[in-house]
């Protein structure tokens, strides 16, 4: 696999990763995102409905938390998780945890890490972990690591140091086991940068991990709420500065469009796409504009329709802040709201997704009010397509030197 | 004068059924329904999409499975989102974006299923809403009015429905009232050129009452007839006899819609008895409980026995689920919280029902329906002679022997 950079603008890396996968003929664009899955399947979506989405990323994210229990099944299956889940054509990255579900703390030891599945805790030593990866046969996998520091408030420096030490030890052990396995050599290990909020430890983790023959890096422990990210951005820059240019940098737990841009500016290449899923689960549709070519009024029209509607929406937005769901971002509309009951517009005017081409806000509202399963299906299709479109626009903006405009547009919408 | 004018318009009720083939032994027929949103081959199974959605699958997926007619429900849609909104959305077709045919039930069945929330008088059915406690009166006129707004291709009369386990004078009362309500529905129907109003034969499990209902209702020149009041808790032995009685007295040149029938065996037997159209929530509902329909019955895919079963649900099935996924994967997915598991099974179960009806139809057209029935029963029960007694009796009554 080979990462080639086309250009670097303000710290943002634009490029391609080529020769990916077992057949070495897949390509991924960076900056980009991975397709979020739950138990090897995009949430709510079958192959048919997934195929309806434009711009689905070449690589999907699987989580060990949802698949660790399939160890025995996959060992007997022999043909790898890609074929098992019905995605033989997709590149696969296996992360430890699901970015949506918080991990309970207190379960990492010097010898093992636990993941949390539907059925309960699955404890993995290095050898069990590698045995599972041998059964899964993903293209990339996150190395076993101690990421617990981000689950805790104010971890002690001793604990932070331990997270770096353990992760490096796990990495070395995993690399050793990989060398002994022909099957595992076909997969790429992604080294994990730990170190909490301690600059010294972050740098140590970055430098030491970079010495190992990993295929890429996962920047762990930067997730949290918007304020925590702000304080960590400086750490992030320092970390990426220590990493080789020719290996991809992934980050976990970052999904909001404004945060994505901030991380890209600090040298991050790949993100997860759990954010559109979270929006879907609360009955939301992503409506933020990433069309930096349009003027602000045109953007509002696209999102909300006529002049009257724009004024009404502004009023509603003010009311929304006091509403019950504090997680709702300003990048979305909530289709459960009564104002959409008779709105026969698509979710976003001009959006070419299946949902917007075939259905109205009024219909989605009805499906949500009546608790119908189709609501999740249609919203997921729109939200994924919208989010993938956002990443496409980032790459276009970088290509055409319009990043500043895109940044300004996104930050204006991040109330 | 008004009476004569009504008479004339009744006689010009459209002939929507074209018979293509008939079984020379049994009463099975293959045909074509000419409906405003396209032709539908019969016998046909109609999946139920109660609230303007087919339970987690898109209209595109439903179309791709070959479905050309499905159901919506007047009672539910009348409450949420309401007929005015649906009318603004270009009818139910526009609201849910379904390009093919729709059939709406009148709300009559909810009188049984929601019996604790309903009260019947000559005027209509009074329902208490489970959502906000408010009361609505669903009269024949109101039901037709809502269905006119929904714009479905086939609309059902409001009938006075009693559970098939009820006996006594209530059954007779309901039968006669259904006739009176049929006439009120016909009178209230504003769009006979665009929407086909079907009558529903009642009479419970009483042969005399049913015969009376048949005699009276067939005097009304409606485009089609449904056989109602069955598929509840009655014994299968009584069930088939009422179906057979009904088909023997219904006109041949109009479609016969047996309401609420959906298990595979029942479908095959009732086609033999002369029914053309069927609907049932069973296949879609059972999918959401993790049950996949197969020619030998069903697979409870959540069970551990499927954990390492790497074959598809049915290797002969052409549906997208069977083309791509194994029982083992579906088993794993069913134990996760990803709703996609349910959608995979919904797709398969609808495909199963539609493929079954298609195979039945082909066998009628190719003049080998009795052989098809024997094969079907053999697969389902291990041997045609192991078929349930009621089914054997029903088939024998129309000249098909199984042993």
Interface residues (C-beta under 8 A of the other chain):
Chain A: X38 X39 X40 X41 X42 X43 X44 X45 X46 X47 X48 X49 X52 X66 X70 X72 X73 X76 X77 X84 X85 X86 X118 X119 X341 X342 X344 X354 X358 X359 X360 X362 X363 X366 X367 X369 X370 X372 X373 X374 X376 X377 X378
Chain B: X51 X52 X53 X54 X55 X56 X57 X58 X59 X60 X61 X64 X76 X80 X81 X85 X88 X89 X95 X96 X97 X307 X308 X310 X320 X321 X324 X325 X326 X328 X329 X332 X333 X335 X336 X337 X338 X339 X340 X341 X342 X343 X344 X347
